[in-house]
Amino acid sequence: MAFKKISEISASEGRAVSVRGWIYRTRSSGGVAFVVVRDGTGIVQCAVKKENVAEKEFADARKALIESAVEAEGTVKK
């Protein structure tokens, strides 16, 4: 799947997209880790649900460092 600019993903609501950028902020609440990703065009919040990923992947999302380079794939929701 080709990567999209963050500024372009709102037109893809309900569809799977891939983005890449840098971690702007992280926080977690129970079984969900929220990773805010930025690129040169905008900012998007990615939600990582513990029930949908391997335990190590969830732990990595919770402790990811600011300014780390990441690639994310998921379904766009408003």
Residue pairs with C-beta under 8 A, 6 or more apart in sequence:
1 16
1 17
1 18
1 73
2 18
3 18
3 19
3 20
3 71
4 12
4 17
4 18
4 19
5 19
5 39
5 40
5 41
5 42
6 19
6 21
6 37
6 38
6 39
6 41
6 42
6 43
6 44
7 41
7 42
8 41
9 17
9 19
9 44
9 76
10 76
10 78
12 76
13 76
13 77
13 78
14 75
14 76
14 77
15 75
15 76
16 73
16 74
16 75
16 76
17 73
17 74
17 75
17 76
18 71
18 72
18 73
19 37
19 39
19 44
19 71
19 72
19 73
20 39
20 69
20 70
20 71
20 72
21 37
21 38
21 39
21 69
21 70
22 37
22 38
22 39
22 67
22 68
22 69
22 70
23 35
23 36
23 37
23 64
23 65
23 66
23 67
23 68
23 70
24 36
24 37
24 38
24 43
24 66
25 35
25 36
25 66
26 33
26 34
26 35
26 36
26 61
26 62
26 63
26 64
26 66
27 33
27 34
28 34
28 61
28 62
31 49
31 50
31 51
32 47
32 48
32 49
32 50
33 47
33 48
33 50
33 58
33 61
33 62
34 45
34 46
34 47
34 48
35 45
35 46
35 48
35 61
35 64
35 70
35 72
36 43
36 44
36 45
36 46
37 43
37 44
37 45
37 46
37 70
37 72
38 44
46 72
46 74
47 74
48 57
48 58
48 61
50 58
53 61
64 70
